[in-house]
Amino acid sequence: MVDGDAVRAELTDAGVQEQAAAIVASMATDASVVAASAPDDVTARVTVAIAWHPPIFSPFVPDGVALESTSTSRTALR
């Protein structure tokens, strides 16, 4: 977005969700996007989840171990 002489990136919830879903879909995993948002228009926050199946203890953990990760990124255009 251009505002006078300033240029800045303006993130939206829909845009962050779309990009996060596209990246996860392009990977060869069963990961899923749990949440994706732009809480203040300059920050992207994405949470992904997957079930990890340990190679040795799989018979004891048939559903796998639920893993979830959240990442936050901010734009830095000045």
Secondary structure as UniProt FT lines:
FT   STRAND          2..3
FT   TURN            4..5
FT   STRAND          6..7
FT   HELIX           13..25
FT   STRAND          32..37
FT   TURN            39..40
FT   STRAND          43..52
FT   TURN            55..57
FT   HELIX           58..60
FT   TURN            62..63
FT   STRAND          65..74
//
